[in-house]
Amino acid sequence: MSTKQDHPDDDEKTLFRDAMLDADKHRNDKIAPFKPRLPPIPRPPNPEVTGNRPDDQFADLNIETPVELSFIRPGIQNRLFQDLRRGHLPPQECLDLHGLRVAEARTQLAKFLVHCRYHRLRVVHIIHGKGYGSEEKQPVLKQKINQWLRQREEVLAFCSAPRFDGGVGAVYVLLSRKV
């Protein structure tokens, strides 16, 4: 024989049923319409992985890379370029690329140049390394930097940095302030 003290849940059920006596039952006999799934659309290749970014405007050129880098656009004063080469124009920002893979360096350089253009920087310092860590002991990033910087319109000139600032493992870049 069971008592109410044995089953306190029965009291709660009874109270709930009494409270719901006046409630209307809601009947929903409609079924949601069938929607066929759309076929998956493949994502475009990730430029961070492939290294091919259409917006960075960097292409591989067939340019011989000397030990000491030097590039100047027509119309740039020789005195200004000599000041850049000697380190008399202090860099306003620095980007360290050495140790990165080519695809990573390309992305970092493109972002850095956009940052420099936005902040209207005039002289920047880019460290690419001397190539001692590469498999063939050849400066891969130095060659790429030489190619890539020549392709950007905002780069007016660049040259290897003085010994106290990285020597042939870094470049000073003179940028246009025009946006």
Buried (B, 14 or more C-beta within 10 A) or exposed (E): EEEEEEEEEEEEEEEEEEEEEEEEEEEEEEEEEEEEEEEEEEEEEEBEEEBEBEEBEBEEEEEEBEEEBEBBBEEBEEEBBEBBBEBEBEBBBEBBBBEBEBBEBBBBBBEBBEEBBEEEBBBBBBBBBBBEEEEEEEBBBBBBBBBBBEEBEBBBBBBBBBEEBBEBBBBBBBBBEEE
